[in-house]
């Protein structure tokens, strides 16, 4: 993802939630400081595989039922033990830095095998920290898979209508739908997860690009 293309979308998200860009940038910088190495040398291996890219808690659930996870995408708000275990097993883990997870980065990143980390930010990328696009763990997983050359994207287990989530999470899911709509347009593809939402998805943020 070229940051110049992502930045207007990112600014729209910041404005909608009232988030401070400086917080994301502090977290990004701290993640970069904590890393000894990124996963740049491993991207070709990931790109050539038929892969399961699992978001956060889904990675743990899949492993519990015996499904292999090829990559985990997480901001470390849940299941840091799964991130550690996958990295120890040689699986890539995309760890995301954002405005309110610096304590989690400080606590967990030093305990995870750095050679397996893909450090990400939603702010401007620096040094080892990359920006592939995306906002929530789930849609970041899709943008990462796209960046790594995925031929087709499917979204098992997605639930945009989960009644158990709070108001802020619902707003985040709305943004996830918007970003997936953008991604399917970029890929000239239609994701089945959007089949019941495509017509009602607010795409006005695309006008800011």
DAUR-V479996 format. One record per helix or strand of 2 or more residues. SS is the DSSP state (2 for helix, 1 for strand). FROM is the first residue (numbers start at 0). TO is the last residue. If there is no record, write none. Layout:
ss=(SS	SS)
from=(FROM	FROM)
to=(TO	TO)
This chain:
ss=(2	2	2	1	2	1	2	1	2	2	1	1	2	2	2	2	2)
from=(2	20	39	52	56	70	79	91	101	113	116	128	136	166	191	197	203)
to=(16	33	46	54	63	73	87	96	110	115	120	129	146	186	193	199	207)
